[in-house]
Amino acid sequence: LIYGRFLRMKNNIKGTWQIIQWCPDLATREWVNIGVGFNDGQSYSFKYITKIEKINMIYGDGMGDHLNAVISLVIGFFSKNIFDFSPQIKLIEVGFSQGATINEILDRLFDRIVTFG
């Protein structure tokens, strides 16, 4: 049993994780966590907010549509490994993470970090 647990840990995917933040209004300087990322040393993977209802409730109708446009823009830049392209978007390196799969890692981090997810 102990050996099996060790084996699973040994085969885990390891890397670093990031928080994706968006500032809807630079005047207020309020940052919203809109996703998480994971880098296994070979490539980046990301998970973003897909439900906009909570954003609309907090920031008003239409802000969710704006967020969807922002996420589309972020996906375009991040897919080209361009991470610093706007003062309203931050990709913050947090630290080490590991898990059985990249999706498992992203799901766990997303559920913990993205309040409006």
N, C-alpha and C positions, 0 to 999 in steps of 0.2 A: 504494500500500500504506500509506504513512504517512497519507495523507488518509483512507482507510477506517478506520484505527485511531483517528484523531482524531474522526471522525464517530461511532463507537461510544461513545467516552468522552463526547462532547457529549450524547448521548441517554440516558446513564445516569440512573437514578433516584438522587437524592441526599437525604440526611437525617441524622438522628442515631439512634444505637442505644443500647439499654439492656440491662442484665443483670437478670433476675428471680431474687431469692434468697429462700430459705425457711430459717427457723431451727426445726428440729423440736423442740428442747428449749431454752427460754430460759435454763435453768440452766447449760447448757454453752456457750452463745453461739457454737455452731458453725453456719456458714451454708453452704447447699448451693445451687449454681446450678441452677435448675429450668427456666430458659427464657431466651429473648432477645426483645427487642422492636426495632421500627424505626418511626420517625416521619418521614414524607416531607413534613411541614409541613401536611398536610391531615388525616391520620388515623394512628392507631397500628395496627400489625400485630404479632402475637406468635407464637412457636413454643415449645411446652412439651414436657417429658419425656412420653413415652408408654410407655416400657418400664420396668416397675417391678421387674424381677428384680434388677437391681444394687442398688437401694435396699433391697430385702428382704435381700440378702446382707450388706450393711453394717450396717443398722440393725435387722434382725430381721423375721421374718414379721409381716405385718399393716401394716408401715410404708408399704409401697407402696399399700395401700388408703387409708391416711390421706393420703398424698401425692395420690392421685387426687381425694379429697374437697377437699383444699386447692386443687388446680388448678381444680376446678369453681368454688370460691368466688372465686378470683382472676379467672377468666374473667368471672364475673358482675360483679364490681366494675370491672375494667378496661374492659369493654364500655360502662360508663357514665362512663368517664374519671375514675374514683375510684381513685387510685393509693396513697393513704396511709390504710389502713383497719385495719391490724393491726401490732403490734410484731414479728410473726413473718414479715412479708413486706416486702421492699425492692425498689423499682424504681430501679436506679442508672443515671443518665445517664453514658454513657461518652464519646461523641464522634461525629465525622463518619464516615459510611460511604456507599458508593455501589455500584451494580451494575446489571446489565441488567434485573432484575425484583426485586420485593420478596421473592418466594420464594427467589430465588438468594441474596440478601443474608441472609435469615434462616437458610437452610440452612448457608451458609458460617460465619456467626457461631455458630450452634448447635453445629456440629461442633467448633469451636475452644474454646468456652467451657463447654459443659455436659458435665462429666465423666461423669456417669451416663447420658447420652443414648444 
